[in-house]
Amino acid sequence: MGLYNIRNERVVLSAGQCLFSSGIIHPNRIMQEHDLVYILEGSWEIWQNDSRYVLFPGDVIILHANQHHFGLLPCEPRTRTLFIHVKNDSDDFFQDDIPASNHVLLNTVIHCQFSDDIKKYFKIIVQLFESESFMKQESISCFLRLLLIGLADCKMNSGHSRLIQKALMIMQNNPDKIFKSEEMASLLYVSARTFRNRFKDAFRKSFTQYQMEAKLEKVCLILKTYPEMRIKEIAANFGFYDEFHLSKVFKRYYGVSPSQYRKDSTAKEQ
């Protein structure tokens, strides 16, 4: 897995389409940039460090910068791929214990067979790279961000992550409630341990942390958008016991009380 920054402007160093008519073994190399490969046709075996991946049409492999990539077997004859070489951002990580703020967490291989957008973004980036269009680099950077976000969405919508989607929907439909992980697991008919593990695998943070951060982001928006709404009412709308509970949690996250946050936000807009 890798954590990829989607806030900073991304730079594509090269992009194109390849046809391997007679089959080829993946190069043995360590690149300074990320190599994103989309399989259009055929199949290919690629290794990253000591992990083996077998790719088929619709699969995307992300070969992380500064990791060892190689192959042992040739790809199937007439395998076609789209590739994008992306400059490594200093805020990209190939570790499990890095906070995921401003990042998307992506598996090495993501199955995108049911996403037309991923193929479309790859093709647009390749076309832009080979063109002389106006604001070429800026356009490429925008579509690359969309691609990374789309890959994260593909990851979320595959396999056991459908369970996570259900959990998010339950949270959205009940904004005035704060769920315990055990309670949410019961609603999803899985064990609390299974739910906690799958949620952390998807977001690199606990369900409790994710839920509270999501609520507080909405509280911030309400504080700025509705200056006349009382803190007590906001607390009730988002499942806090009372305004004192909200203030305690809010201050722990943001360092100021909700009232002070509202006051500071109003001052900035004036």
C-alpha positions in Angstrom: 0.0 0.0 0.0 1.0 3.6 -0.5 -0.2 7.0 0.7 -0.4 9.5 -2.1 -0.7 13.3 -1.6 -3.7 14.8 -3.5 -3.3 18.4 -2.2 -0.1 19.4 -3.8 0.3 19.9 -7.6 1.4 16.6 -9.2 3.9 16.4 -12.0 3.8 13.8 -14.8 7.3 13.0 -16.2 6.1 10.8 -19.0 3.0 9.0 -20.2 2.0 6.8 -23.1 0.7 3.5 -24.4 2.7 0.3 -25.0 2.0 -2.7 -27.1 4.2 -5.8 -26.3 3.5 -7.9 -29.5 5.8 -10.8 -28.5 5.7 -10.5 -24.8 8.4 -9.0 -22.5 9.6 -9.4 -19.0 9.1 -6.3 -16.8 12.3 -4.4 -16.4 14.4 -5.0 -13.3 14.7 -1.5 -11.8 14.3 1.0 -9.0 12.7 4.2 -10.3 12.8 7.6 -8.6 9.1 8.2 -9.7 5.9 6.3 -9.3 4.9 4.1 -12.2 1.1 3.7 -12.7 0.2 1.0 -15.3 -3.3 0.2 -16.6 -3.7 -3.1 -18.4 -5.8 -2.7 -21.5 -5.4 -6.2 -23.0 -3.5 -9.3 -22.1 -1.9 -10.2 -18.8 1.4 -9.5 -17.0 3.2 -10.7 -13.9 5.1 -8.0 -12.0 6.9 -8.1 -8.7 7.4 -5.2 -6.2 10.0 -6.1 -3.6 9.0 -9.6 -2.5 5.3 -9.5 -3.6 4.1 -11.0 -6.8 1.1 -9.5 -8.7 -0.7 -11.0 -11.7 -2.5 -8.4 -13.8 -5.4 -8.7 -16.2 -7.5 -6.2 -18.3 -8.9 -3.4 -16.1 -6.3 -3.8 -13.4 -4.0 -0.9 -12.3 -0.7 -1.5 -10.6 1.1 1.3 -8.7 4.8 0.7 -8.5 5.9 3.0 -5.8 9.0 5.2 -6.2 12.3 3.8 -4.7 11.0 0.3 -4.5 12.4 -2.7 -6.4 10.2 -3.7 -9.5 10.9 -6.6 -11.7 9.5 -9.6 -13.6 10.3 -13.3 -13.9 7.9 -14.2 -16.7 7.0 -12.4 -20.0 3.7 -10.8 -20.4 1.1 -12.4 -22.7 1.8 -11.6 -26.4 0.0 -8.5 -27.6 -0.5 -7.1 -24.1 -1.4 -3.4 -24.2 -0.9 -1.0 -21.4 -1.3 2.7 -20.5 1.4 4.1 -18.2 2.0 7.3 -16.3 5.3 8.1 -14.6 4.5 10.6 -11.7 7.1 12.6 -9.8 7.5 11.4 -6.2 6.1 14.0 -3.8 7.9 14.4 -0.5 4.6 13.7 1.2 4.0 10.4 -0.5 4.7 7.4 1.7 5.2 3.6 1.4 4.6 2.8 5.0 1.7 1.7 7.2 2.1 3.9 10.2 1.9 7.4 8.5 -1.2 9.5 9.1 -3.3 9.8 6.0 -4.3 13.5 6.2 -4.5 15.0 2.7 -3.7 11.6 1.2 -5.4 8.6 -0.5 -4.5 5.1 0.6 -4.1 2.9 -2.4 -3.3 -0.8 -2.8 -0.5 -1.8 -5.1 -3.1 -3.4 -7.4 -6.6 -2.0 -7.8 -9.2 -3.8 -9.8 -11.0 -1.2 -12.0 -12.9 -3.5 -14.4 -16.2 -1.8 -13.6 -15.0 1.8 -13.7 -15.0 3.6 -17.0 -13.6 6.7 -15.4 -10.2 5.2 -14.5 -9.5 4.2 -18.1 -10.8 7.6 -19.3 -8.4 9.5 -16.9 -5.5 7.4 -18.0 -6.2 8.2 -21.7 -6.8 11.9 -21.1 -3.5 12.2 -19.2 -1.6 10.4 -22.0 -3.3 12.6 -24.6 -2.5 15.8 -22.7 1.1 14.7 -22.2 1.5 14.2 -25.9 -0.2 17.5 -26.8 0.7 21.1 -26.8 -2.5 22.2 -25.2 -3.0 25.4 -23.2 -1.9 25.1 -19.5 -0.9 21.5 -20.2 0.8 20.8 -16.9 -2.0 22.3 -14.9 -4.6 20.2 -16.7 -2.5 17.0 -16.3 -2.2 17.7 -12.6 -6.0 18.1 -12.2 -6.7 14.9 -14.0 -4.1 13.0 -12.1 -5.7 14.1 -8.8 -9.1 12.8 -10.2 -7.3 9.6 -11.1 -5.9 9.1 -7.7 -9.3 9.8 -6.1 -11.0 7.5 -8.6 -8.6 4.7 -7.7 -9.3 5.2 -4.0 -13.0 5.0 -4.8 -12.4 1.7 -6.7 -10.6 0.4 -3.7 -13.5 1.4 -1.5 -16.1 -0.2 -3.7 -14.4 -3.6 -4.0 -14.5 -6.7 -1.7 -15.3 -6.3 2.0 -15.4 -2.5 1.6 -19.1 -2.7 0.7 -19.5 -3.2 4.4 -17.8 0.2 5.0 -20.0 1.9 2.5 -23.1 0.6 4.5 -21.6 2.0 7.7 -21.0 5.4 6.1 -24.6 5.4 4.8 -25.9 4.6 8.3 -23.9 7.5 9.7 -25.1 9.9 7.0 -28.8 8.9 7.7 -28.4 9.4 11.4 -26.4 12.6 11.9 -27.9 13.2 15.4 -26.3 10.0 16.7 -22.8 9.0 17.8 -22.3 5.3 17.2 -20.1 3.0 19.2 -18.2 0.5 17.0 -20.0 -2.4 18.7 -23.3 -0.9 17.9 -22.4 -0.3 14.2 -21.0 -3.8 13.9 -24.3 -5.2 15.2 -26.3 -3.3 12.6 -24.0 -4.7 9.9 -24.2 -8.3 11.3 -20.4 -8.7 11.8 -18.3 -8.9 14.9 -17.0 -5.6 16.4 -13.4 -6.8 15.8 -14.1 -7.5 12.2 -15.7 -4.1 11.7 -12.9 -2.2 13.5 -10.2 -4.0 11.5 -11.9 -3.4 8.1 -12.7 0.2 8.9 -9.1 0.9 9.9 -7.8 -0.9 6.8 -10.0 1.4 4.6 -9.2 4.7 6.3 -6.0 4.2 8.3 -7.9 5.5 11.4 -10.3 4.0 13.8 -14.1 4.2 13.3 -14.4 6.3 16.4 -11.8 8.8 15.2 -13.3 9.0 11.7 -16.8 9.5 13.0 -15.8 12.3 15.4 -13.7 14.1 12.8 -16.5 13.9 10.3 -19.0 15.3 12.8 -16.6 18.1 13.9 -16.1 19.2 10.3 -19.8 19.6 9.9 -20.0 21.4 13.2 -17.4 23.9 11.9 -19.4 24.5 8.8 -22.6 25.1 10.8 -20.7 27.5 13.1 -19.6 29.6 10.2 -22.8 29.3 8.1 -25.4 29.8 10.8 -23.9 32.3 13.3 -27.3 32.7 15.1 -27.7 28.9 15.9 -27.0 28.1 19.6 -24.2 25.8 20.5 -26.7 23.7 22.5 -28.8 23.2 19.3 -25.7 22.3 17.2 -24.7 19.7 19.8 -28.1 18.0 19.7 -28.1 18.0 15.9 -24.9 15.9 15.9 -25.4 13.5 18.8 -23.4 15.2 21.6 -24.8 14.9 25.1 -25.0 18.7 25.5 -23.0 21.9 24.6 -20.4 21.1 27.3 -19.7 17.7 25.7 -19.3 19.3 22.3 -17.1 22.1 23.6 -14.8 19.6 25.3 -14.4 17.4 22.2 -14.1 20.4 19.9 -11.4 22.1 22.0 -9.4 18.8 22.1 -9.4 18.7 18.3 -9.1 22.4 17.4 -7.6 24.0 20.5 -10.4 26.5 20.9 -14.0 26.4 21.9 -16.9 26.4 19.4 -17.8 29.9 20.4 -14.2 31.1 19.9 -14.0 29.3 16.5 -17.1 31.1 15.4 -15.8 34.4 16.5 -12.5 33.9 14.8 -14.2 32.8 11.6 -16.5 35.8 11.5 -13.5 38.1 12.1 -11.6 36.6 9.1 -14.6 37.2 6.8 -14.9 40.9 7.7 
